Amino acid sequence: MTVATLSSKFQLGIPKAVRDELGLKSGQKFTVIVKGSVIELVPVRSMDEMRGLLRGASTLEVRDRRDRF
């Protein structure tokens, strides 16, 4: 488990092991999501980075008009 400390200026450093594993870069932006007492940092991706993300995804469980009233 990796630990980070909140500074007196409310800044949080992301440990090098996590940065390397996720391929994070300096200046990268994050969306901050609060779920109860948990804070999630989700990297903001450009449309170019998202291209092909869902390639090969199954559409078998996609809703269709049969389950609507």
Protein Blocks (a to p, Z undefined) as FASTA:
>chain_A
ZZddddfkopacddfklmmmnopaehiacddddehjaccddddddfklmgoklgoiafkl
gccfklpZZ
